[in-house]
Structure formats: C-alpha cells, structure tokens
C-alpha cells in the first residue's frame, strides 16, 4: 500500500497531471491538490480493500 500511496502522491503533485485551480496562488493550488489526493486515496483505498477482501 505504501508504493501505491507514493505513486498516487507523485501523480497528483501540481503540474504532473493537472494543476487546479488554473492561475491560483501556490497555497490555493497546494490546498486543492491536498483535497484531491485525500478524496482519490480514500476512494481507491476502499475499492482496493474491498477487492482484496473478496479474494
């Protein structure tokens, strides 16, 4: 799970895949990406745990 978290964190770093909001300050972009990371991590973690538990 650590490698998954690290790769997800890297991919959701501002400027790698997306940069939200466009033209926002550094703090606003960082805060937005923190929220995006939290949501994506939570949803994907729950999905992976459900898949792993069903095997």
Residue pairs with C-beta under 8 A, 6 or more apart in sequence:
1 45
1 48
4 44
4 48
5 41
8 37
8 40
8 41
8 44
9 37
10 16
11 17
12 18
12 33
12 36
12 37
12 40
13 33
14 20
14 29
14 30
14 33
19 29
20 29
20 32
20 33
20 36
21 28
21 29
21 32
24 32
